[in-house]
Amino acid sequence: QVQLVESGGGLVQPGGSLRLSCTASRISFSIYTMSWYRQAPGKQRELVAAITSGGGPNYADSVKGRFTISRDNAKNTVDLQMNSLKPEDTAVYYCNARWARADPWWGQGTQVTVSS
């Protein structure tokens, strides 16, 4: 059974930074596109950032210039560095692993709260 375990969430003040990490196990990590999604209360889950097996990143317009996604294929990890956080970034953040047309794998989520 594939496992994706997120860590690094928490409470931060507006303008602050957090780094989320997702560790994958029982997976051929290097071939997967890895993504971070988020879901705020009462809203649909949305894509925040993705990084392909080749390392090419993509970002939602709302986080461009503030968030950076990176991966370490040797450690089976994908990180999301979040800077200049805003209250509207408050959400549960989920790690996602996707390969070809197979069903994607999801982590359990980690809460990020941006509040003063």
Sequence and secondary structure as in RCSB ss.txt:
>XXXX:A:sequence
QVQLVESGGGLVQPGGSLRLSCTASRISFSIYTMSWYRQAPGKQRELVAAITSGGGPNYADSVKGRFTISRDNAK
NTVDLQMNSLKPEDTAVYYCNARWARADPWWGQGTQVTVSS
>XXXX:A:secstr
  EEEEE  EEE TT  EEEEEEEESS GGGSEEEEEEE TTS  EEEEEE TT  EEE TTTTTTEEEEEETTT
TEEEEEE S  GGG EEEEEEEE TTS  EE   EEEEE  
